[in-house]
Amino acid sequence: MRTQRQLVDYALRRRALLAEVRVGRTSTMDVCDASPYLLRAARFHGESSQQSCPLCDGELVNTNWIFGDVLGPASGSARSRTELEKMTELFSEFNVYVVEVCPSCHWNHLVQSYVLGTGATSDGERGTRNRKRKTAGQ
């Protein structure tokens, strides 16, 4: 797969949220609230994580969600890693959000986000950085 651009890791936010749960400031009901749609997507499109659930010690599943104008009706859907590899070659730029889900207790949390795609724009330039620079320079 092509390199991920604009990678954001949400590990610190996850750690802070779990600390709030442990001291009782946040209820487990507030963090174990995965929707049926998210649970179904994790079952059919998710990939087993190397980590266990921080709340129930169950198996975590990572689910990739894609968003972007270039995706049309596919935007907002869950995709497997294999599908992401194919889409990377077909679309100029789209966002991927990785959500960890525990099918047992319904814990879910955003793990990371990044941008995939060829990086090409309609005018032949590469990436969003060049587009912004060109607009600012005109």
Residue, then its C-alpha position, 0 to 999 in steps of 0.5 A: m500500500r502507498t504511504q499514509r499521509q497526514l497520519v494522526d494517532y489517537a493513543l493519548r486520547r485513548r489513554a486519557l479516556l481509559a484513565e477517566v473510566r478507571v477513576g469513575r469520571t466516565s461511565t463504561m456505558d458512555v464508552c461501550d456504545a458501539s452502534p449496531y452498524l459499527l458492530r456489523a461493519a467490524r464483523f464483516h470488514g474488520e481485522s483482528s487487532q494485536q491488542s485485547c479490549p482494555l475494559c473486558d479483555g476481549e478481542l479487539v477488531n480494527t475497522n477502516w472507515i473511508f470518507g472523501d468527495v472523490l468516493g461518491p456513494a462509497s464515502g462513509s463506508a467500512r472497507s477491508r485493507t485489501e479494498l483500501e489497497k485497490m482504492t489507493e490506486l483509483f482515487s486521488e485522495f480520501n481519508v481513512y479512519v481506523v476504529e477499534v471495536c470490541p464485539s463483546c462489550h461494545w467498546n469503540h475508539l478512534v485509533q488513527s486517521y490518515v490520507l490515502g490516494t494517488g495524490a494527483t489533482s485534476d490539474g496534474e499537481r500532486g497533493t493538497r499542499n501544492r494546491k494551497r500554495k498555488t492559491a495563496g500565490q495567485 
